[in-house]
């Protein structure tokens, strides 16, 4: 069966320009062309487009751009493991948000800080304290979200308890759909934000992750359908 771009676009509720972009990005096979140069899509193209649209909401276009070339190369297992990796990362973020929600209870936050008895912590120690890579801490510093002090003897970054609390809140806010500018806005108003409001952000984050996992499962369903279609085609042609 053959489809015109407008047929696919209407079915997926997108513009035909989006379909052309997907083709230009190499995440769908090149379209067939009529004598007049018009694109013609096949059932296989339709499955690719459906999969891309379904996966976009749960995984983001970055992941889609990464795995679709794998699918075209019949690297189905590698693609599935890449999807699994993203899902595992979401699970880790959810666990961190649940942990942060508990820590952000007023009494627990006070106890969290009391347990950090040292005056100064290295970046490696902060990395372990709040389970955030040192590269991320440096990125937050570069973005002006956190400003650690410097050891006067060697110039290395050092963090106090307030820095650790701030980093924990940054991590918590970033679990949600907020962008860096939104995180910055929260931090600038930190004195005006009560712990209960930060907890509300965390709960919103958890709610969004619940939505995201549903979308990931929906995207996975369409990915499975695409893989099965391509395997069937491969068996037919062999």
Protein Blocks (a to p, Z undefined) as FASTA:
>chain_A
ZZdfklmmmmnopafklmmmmmmnopaccddddfkopacddfklmmmmmmmmmmmmmnoj
mlmmmmmmmmmnopmklmmmmmmmmmmmmmmmmmmmmmmmmmmpmklmmmmmmmmmbfbd
cfklmmmmnopafklmmmmmmnopaccdddfklopacddfklmmmmmmmmmmmmmmbdfk
lmmmmmmmmmmpcfklmmmmmmmmmmmmmmmmmmmmmmmmmmmmmmmmmmmmmmmmZZ
